[in-house]
Amino acid sequence: MILVQRVYLAPYGVGLGHASRLILLAESLNRLSIRFHFSSFGEASHYIKGQGFECNLVPPVEFHWGKDGEFSVKNNINKIPQWLVNLPWQINKEIKYLKKFNPQVVVSDSRLSPLIASNILQIPRILVINQIKLLLTPRLREFKAAKIFETCNAELMGGLWNIADRILVPDLPPPYTISEENINSVKSVRKKIEYIGFTTPRVELSQTHINKVRRDLKLDSTKPVIFVHISGPQDTRLPIINALIRILKNQRVFQIIISEGKANGSVQPRKISENIWYYEWCPCRDEIFLISDILIIRGGHTAISQAIQFGKPFISLPIESHGEQLSNAEKIVKLGIGCKIDAKSINDEVLFNTLTELFSNLKYKEEIDKLAEISTKLNGIENIKNIILSYS
């Protein structure tokens, strides 16, 4: 039997969630002395390199966003010609990199070109994905033609994703699946789908370490802490962060810690008002997750996964017109673990009423604790690693 010695890791380049979970996988493989190499583009490639790993660069195939951070249908339609050029270019690049590294297994996180390239080279391939169906905006979904397009596109993409040997969904099994609308309705991949559990970090922090963060920030133990952890594509973050700062700047009830999620940003917090601390990049994110009473996050899958694992009720502010995030946010409301606010309609009254609801209604904490217990039994990173090892 020949043990796996080399693994090729190819995360999607927009946002940091895809790269973050494959970095966790890389660290797990490293402990077994298994070599690995990354391939990506955009923010993810910078983040991977910033973590000390080599990363092959490929041409970007990415979605584009409007000036206020909303998902822009018009901008993305205009980019289709560029995608049609860059995807074959990506595939050629991946074939070149794969021939050079000669991996025994390829792990693609939500990217098609590494799967096509490894299929051509007959290398075993694993897909990690939490969005198979591209959900259109709620406004477009009101039209029958749009729904037909959405279904046809989903089955087409499902057929392409199906070239993977294994399709791993980093989510809880039904009926608790956060990304259920993006996954469960696609017939062409249904037989291959495996729910492996969340792929966010499993942390164990000492109380001493947590108390140090409290002291360093000079937090008042008598006031609730709210962690504003805004992740996702770079252009979508600052508009909503600035809106939240404007609303929360002068209040004195809550202590607000904000993380911009800027991969190369300053790790030193700065005080921007009496009760607001601001990190460009938060080096003690896990400690602050534990310290916090309530979270304010986007509707991304990784952020919601972390909120569940830490057992923290939360407000979701999904990116406007972003079908996946809107769907995720609807599911968390259905599960009773948090509340959703439309980012465009956010104002002082809406935000403070929602925060009051989360603090006063203990049902949210009870429900999220149930899901946290379920999530501890499924270690997504370990499950991917074990599947990789099964190719030995």
DAFENJO-V710582 format. One record per residue. RES is the residue in three letters. SS is DSSP state (H for helix, E for strand, - for the rest). D_CENTER is the distance of its C-alpha to the mean C-alpha in whole Angstrom. Layout:
BEGIN
res=RES ss=SS d_center=D_CENTER
res=RES ss=SS d_center=D_CENTER
END
This chain:
BEGIN
res=MET ss=- d_center=36
res=ILE ss=- d_center=34
res=LEU ss=- d_center=31
res=VAL ss=- d_center=28
res=GLN ss=- d_center=28
res=ARG ss=E d_center=26
res=VAL ss=E d_center=22
res=TYR ss=E d_center=20
res=LEU ss=E d_center=16
res=ALA ss=E d_center=15
res=PRO ss=E d_center=11
res=TYR ss=- d_center=11
res=GLY ss=- d_center=12
res=VAL ss=- d_center=10
res=GLY ss=- d_center=7
res=LEU ss=- d_center=7
res=GLY ss=H d_center=4
res=HIS ss=H d_center=6
res=ALA ss=H d_center=9
res=SER ss=H d_center=8
res=ARG ss=H d_center=9
res=LEU ss=H d_center=11
res=ILE ss=H d_center=13
res=LEU ss=H d_center=13
res=LEU ss=H d_center=15
res=ALA ss=H d_center=17
res=GLU ss=H d_center=18
res=SER ss=H d_center=19
res=LEU ss=H d_center=21
res=ASN ss=H d_center=23
res=ARG ss=- d_center=24
res=LEU ss=- d_center=26
res=SER ss=- d_center=27
res=ILE ss=- d_center=25
res=ARG ss=E d_center=25
res=PHE ss=E d_center=22
res=HIS ss=E d_center=21
res=PHE ss=E d_center=18
res=SER ss=E d_center=18
res=SER ss=E d_center=16
res=PHE ss=- d_center=16
res=GLY ss=H d_center=15
res=GLU ss=H d_center=13
res=ALA ss=H d_center=12
res=SER ss=H d_center=15
res=HIS ss=H d_center=16
res=TYR ss=H d_center=14
res=ILE ss=H d_center=15
res=LYS ss=H d_center=19
res=GLY ss=H d_center=18
res=GLN ss=- d_center=18
res=GLY ss=- d_center=21
res=PHE ss=- d_center=20
res=GLU ss=- d_center=22
res=CYS ss=E d_center=20
res=ASN ss=E d_center=21
res=LEU ss=E d_center=21
res=VAL ss=- d_center=21
res=PRO ss=- d_center=21
res=PRO ss=- d_center=18
res=VAL ss=- d_center=17
res=GLU ss=- d_center=15
res=PHE ss=- d_center=15
res=HIS ss=- d_center=17
res=TRP ss=E d_center=17
res=GLY ss=- d_center=20
res=LYS ss=- d_center=22
res=ASP ss=- d_center=20
res=GLY ss=- d_center=17
res=GLU ss=- d_center=17
res=PHE ss=E d_center=16
res=SER ss=- d_center=19
res=VAL ss=H d_center=21
res=LYS ss=H d_center=24
res=ASN ss=H d_center=22
res=ASN ss=H d_center=20
res=ILE ss=H d_center=24
res=ASN ss=H d_center=25
res=LYS ss=- d_center=23
res=ILE ss=H d_center=24
res=PRO ss=H d_center=27
res=GLN ss=H d_center=25
res=TRP ss=H d_center=22
res=LEU ss=H d_center=25
res=VAL ss=H d_center=27
res=ASN ss=H d_center=24
res=LEU ss=H d_center=22
res=PRO ss=H d_center=26
res=TRP ss=H d_center=26
res=GLN ss=H d_center=23
res=ILE ss=H d_center=24
res=ASN ss=H d_center=27
res=LYS ss=H d_center=25
res=GLU ss=H d_center=24
res=ILE ss=H d_center=27
res=LYS ss=H d_center=29
res=TYR ss=H d_center=26
res=LEU ss=H d_center=26
res=LYS ss=H d_center=30
res=LYS ss=H d_center=30
res=PHE ss=H d_center=28
res=ASN ss=- d_center=29
res=PRO ss=- d_center=26
res=GLN ss=- d_center=27
res=VAL ss=E d_center=23
res=VAL ss=E d_center=20
res=VAL ss=E d_center=17
res=SER ss=E d_center=15
res=ASP ss=E d_center=11
res=SER ss=- d_center=11
res=ARG ss=- d_center=14
res=LEU ss=- d_center=18
res=SER ss=H d_center=20
res=PRO ss=H d_center=20
res=LEU ss=H d_center=20
res=ILE ss=H d_center=23
res=ALA ss=H d_center=25
res=SER ss=H d_center=25
res=ASN ss=H d_center=26
res=ILE ss=H d_center=29
res=LEU ss=- d_center=30
res=GLN ss=- d_center=29
res=ILE ss=- d_center=27
res=PRO ss=E d_center=25
res=ARG ss=E d_center=21
res=ILE ss=E d_center=18
res=LEU ss=E d_center=15
res=VAL ss=E d_center=12
res=ILE ss=- d_center=10
res=ASN ss=- d_center=9
res=GLN ss=- d_center=11
res=ILE ss=- d_center=14
res=LYS ss=- d_center=16
res=LEU ss=- d_center=16
res=LEU ss=- d_center=16
res=LEU ss=- d_center=19
res=THR ss=- d_center=19
res=PRO ss=- d_center=21
res=ARG ss=- d_center=24
res=LEU ss=H d_center=24
res=ARG ss=H d_center=24
res=GLU ss=H d_center=27
res=PHE ss=- d_center=29
res=LYS ss=H d_center=30
res=ALA ss=H d_center=30
res=ALA ss=H d_center=26
res=LYS ss=H d_center=25
res=ILE ss=H d_center=27
res=PHE ss=H d_center=26
res=GLU ss=H d_center=22
res=THR ss=H d_center=24
res=CYS ss=H d_center=25
res=ASN ss=H d_center=22
res=ALA ss=H d_center=20
res=GLU ss=H d_center=23
res=LEU ss=H d_center=24
res=MET ss=H d_center=20
res=GLY ss=H d_center=20
res=GLY ss=H d_center=23
res=LEU ss=H d_center=22
res=TRP ss=H d_center=19
res=ASN ss=- d_center=22
res=ILE ss=- d_center=23
res=ALA ss=- d_center=21
res=ASP ss=- d_center=23
res=ARG ss=E d_center=20
res=ILE ss=E d_center=17
res=LEU ss=E d_center=15
res=VAL ss=E d_center=12
res=PRO ss=- d_center=10
res=ASP ss=- d_center=11
res=LEU ss=- d_center=14
res=PRO ss=- d_center=18
res=PRO ss=- d_center=19
res=PRO ss=- d_center=20
res=TYR ss=- d_center=17
res=THR ss=- d_center=14
res=ILE ss=- d_center=12
res=SER ss=- d_center=11
res=GLU ss=H d_center=15
res=GLU ss=H d_center=16
res=ASN ss=H d_center=14
res=ILE ss=H d_center=15
res=ASN ss=- d_center=19
res=SER ss=- d_center=21
res=VAL ss=- d_center=21
res=LYS ss=H d_center=24
res=SER ss=H d_center=24
res=VAL ss=H d_center=21
res=ARG ss=- d_center=22
res=LYS ss=- d_center=24
res=LYS ss=- d_center=22
res=ILE ss=E d_center=19
res=GLU ss=E d_center=18
res=TYR ss=E d_center=16
res=ILE ss=- d_center=15
res=GLY ss=- d_center=14
res=PHE ss=- d_center=10
res=THR ss=- d_center=10
res=THR ss=- d_center=9
res=PRO ss=- d_center=12
res=ARG ss=- d_center=15
res=VAL ss=- d_center=17
res=GLU ss=- d_center=21
res=LEU ss=- d_center=22
res=SER ss=- d_center=26
res=GLN ss=H d_center=28
res=THR ss=H d_center=29
res=HIS ss=H d_center=26
res=ILE ss=H d_center=25
res=ASN ss=H d_center=28
res=LYS ss=H d_center=28
res=VAL ss=H d_center=25
res=ARG ss=H d_center=27
res=ARG ss=H d_center=30
res=ASP ss=H d_center=29
res=LEU ss=H d_center=27
res=LYS ss=- d_center=30
res=LEU ss=- d_center=29
res=ASP ss=- d_center=31
res=SER ss=- d_center=31
res=THR ss=- d_center=32
res=LYS ss=- d_center=30
res=PRO ss=- d_center=26
res=VAL ss=E d_center=23
res=ILE ss=E d_center=20
res=PHE ss=E d_center=17
res=VAL ss=E d_center=15
res=HIS ss=E d_center=12
res=ILE ss=- d_center=11
res=SER ss=- d_center=8
res=GLY ss=- d_center=7
res=PRO ss=- d_center=10
res=GLN ss=H d_center=13
res=ASP ss=H d_center=16
res=THR ss=H d_center=14
res=ARG ss=H d_center=14
res=LEU ss=H d_center=17
res=PRO ss=H d_center=19
res=ILE ss=H d_center=17
res=ILE ss=H d_center=18
res=ASN ss=H d_center=21
res=ALA ss=H d_center=22
res=LEU ss=H d_center=21
res=ILE ss=H d_center=23
res=ARG ss=H d_center=26
res=ILE ss=H d_center=26
res=LEU ss=H d_center=26
res=LYS ss=- d_center=28
res=ASN ss=- d_center=31
res=GLN ss=- d_center=30
res=ARG ss=- d_center=31
res=VAL ss=- d_center=30
res=PHE ss=- d_center=27
res=GLN ss=E d_center=25
res=ILE ss=E d_center=22
res=ILE ss=E d_center=20
res=ILE ss=E d_center=18
res=SER ss=E d_center=15
res=GLU ss=- d_center=15
res=GLY ss=- d_center=12
res=LYS ss=- d_center=15
res=ALA ss=- d_center=14
res=ASN ss=- d_center=18
res=GLY ss=- d_center=19
res=SER ss=- d_center=22
res=VAL ss=- d_center=21
res=GLN ss=- d_center=24
res=PRO ss=- d_center=24
res=ARG ss=E d_center=26
res=LYS ss=E d_center=28
res=ILE ss=E d_center=27
res=SER ss=E d_center=29
res=GLU ss=- d_center=31
res=ASN ss=- d_center=28
res=ILE ss=E d_center=25
res=TRP ss=E d_center=24
res=TYR ss=E d_center=21
res=TYR ss=E d_center=19
res=GLU ss=- d_center=18
res=TRP ss=- d_center=16
res=CYS ss=- d_center=16
res=PRO ss=- d_center=18
res=CYS ss=- d_center=18
res=ARG ss=H d_center=15
res=ASP ss=H d_center=16
res=GLU ss=H d_center=19
res=ILE ss=H d_center=18
res=PHE ss=H d_center=16
res=LEU ss=H d_center=19
res=ILE ss=H d_center=21
res=SER ss=- d_center=20
res=ASP ss=- d_center=21
res=ILE ss=E d_center=19
res=LEU ss=E d_center=15
res=ILE ss=E d_center=15
res=ILE ss=E d_center=11
res=ARG ss=- d_center=10
res=GLY ss=- d_center=9
res=GLY ss=- d_center=5
res=HIS ss=H d_center=5
res=THR ss=H d_center=3
res=ALA ss=H d_center=6
res=ILE ss=H d_center=8
res=SER ss=H d_center=8
res=GLN ss=H d_center=9
res=ALA ss=H d_center=12
res=ILE ss=H d_center=13
res=GLN ss=H d_center=14
res=PHE ss=H d_center=15
res=GLY ss=- d_center=17
res=LYS ss=- d_center=17
res=PRO ss=- d_center=18
res=PHE ss=E d_center=16
res=ILE ss=E d_center=16
res=SER ss=E d_center=13
res=LEU ss=- d_center=14
res=PRO ss=- d_center=12
res=ILE ss=- d_center=13
res=GLU ss=- d_center=16
res=SER ss=- d_center=17
res=HIS ss=- d_center=13
res=GLY ss=H d_center=14
res=GLU ss=H d_center=11
res=GLN ss=H d_center=10
res=LEU ss=H d_center=14
res=SER ss=H d_center=14
res=ASN ss=H d_center=11
res=ALA ss=H d_center=13
res=GLU ss=H d_center=16
res=LYS ss=H d_center=16
res=ILE ss=H d_center=15
res=VAL ss=H d_center=18
res=LYS ss=H d_center=20
res=LEU ss=H d_center=19
res=GLY ss=- d_center=20
res=ILE ss=- d_center=18
res=GLY ss=E d_center=17
res=CYS ss=E d_center=18
res=LYS ss=E d_center=17
res=ILE ss=- d_center=19
res=ASP ss=- d_center=19
res=ALA ss=H d_center=18
res=LYS ss=H d_center=22
res=SER ss=H d_center=24
res=ILE ss=- d_center=23
res=ASN ss=- d_center=26
res=ASP ss=H d_center=28
res=GLU ss=H d_center=29
res=VAL ss=H d_center=26
res=LEU ss=H d_center=24
res=PHE ss=H d_center=26
res=ASN ss=H d_center=27
res=THR ss=H d_center=24
res=LEU ss=H d_center=24
res=THR ss=H d_center=27
res=GLU ss=H d_center=26
res=LEU ss=H d_center=23
res=PHE ss=H d_center=26
res=SER ss=H d_center=29
res=ASN ss=- d_center=27
res=LEU ss=- d_center=27
res=LYS ss=H d_center=26
res=TYR ss=H d_center=22
res=LYS ss=H d_center=22
res=GLU ss=H d_center=24
res=GLU ss=H d_center=22
res=ILE ss=H d_center=19
res=ASP ss=H d_center=21
res=LYS ss=H d_center=21
res=LEU ss=H d_center=18
res=ALA ss=H d_center=17
res=GLU ss=H d_center=21
res=ILE ss=H d_center=19
res=SER ss=H d_center=16
res=THR ss=H d_center=18
res=LYS ss=- d_center=20
res=LEU ss=- d_center=18
res=ASN ss=- d_center=16
res=GLY ss=H d_center=14
res=ILE ss=H d_center=14
res=GLU ss=H d_center=18
res=ASN ss=H d_center=18
res=ILE ss=H d_center=17
res=LYS ss=H d_center=19
res=ASN ss=H d_center=22
res=ILE ss=H d_center=22
res=ILE ss=H d_center=22
res=LEU ss=H d_center=25
res=SER ss=- d_center=26
res=TYR ss=- d_center=27
res=SER ss=- d_center=30
END
